[in-house]
Amino acid sequence: MKLNTTKYKGEVRIIVKDENGKVIKKHKQSLRSFLKNFDHLLALSFASTLYLSSPIITLYDIDGNARDVYGVKFFTGDITRLCLGSGTTPVSPDDYTMASFIIRYKVSVFSYDPSTRTIKIRGSIVNDTTNTWNVNEVGVIISSTIFIDSAGNYSTYPFLVIRDVLDSTVVVEPGQSITVEFTITVTVSG
């Protein structure tokens, strides 16, 4: 009996536009960094609204605080964030934060195509500061409401689930906008 093989494949696309909407830079690369928090939250989605007498796992929020998880109450997709950073530290599966945050911002588009098993997460933001953004890393933060003890008490925390270091720096000058899109496809073969 041959077993099916499941794989995750991802891509990051970035577009920078000037103040008039003209595209001045495009960047595309394979997504290479699903973090341990991604795997753990995926597994915990099966234990939704269930809490146990002892912690299932420990997750680290974006501030580095260890959070013992007794179960997941729900995922709060309305505060899923994309994040930009300037750090170049290589990705580790144990990462829980960006090497150097520039900004976090809300996802504006989430879609799922069941026929291709493809998830798209996209968001855009204007650099409304006076500083140039040198973007070297991008990520996805998912906020999750977790049970924090065996009594059923819960709280919401943000967890970094994807972090990728870009192959080259993407420069976003003041007044310019940046759009980041993550595409994740699940393939099953066998």
Sequence and secondary structure as in RCSB ss.txt:
>XXXX:A:sequence
MKLNTTKYKGEVRIIVKDENGKVIKKHKQSLRSFLKNFDHLLALSFASTLYLSSPIITLYDIDGNARDVYGVKFF
TGDITRLCLGSGTTPVSPDDYTMASFIIRYKVSVFSYDPSTRTIKIRGSIVNDTTNTWNVNEVGVIISSTIFIDS
AGNYSTYPFLVIRDVLDSTVVVEPGQSITVEFTITVTVSG
>XXXX:A:secstr
    EEEEEEEEEEEEE TTS EEEEEEEEE  B HHHHHHHHHGGGBT   SS SEEEE TT  EEEESEEEEE
 GGG EEEEE       TT  S SSEEEEEE  EEEEETTTTEEEEEEEEE  SSS EEEEEEEEEEEEEEE ST
T  EEEEEEEEEEEEEEEEEEE TT EEEEEEEEEEEEE 
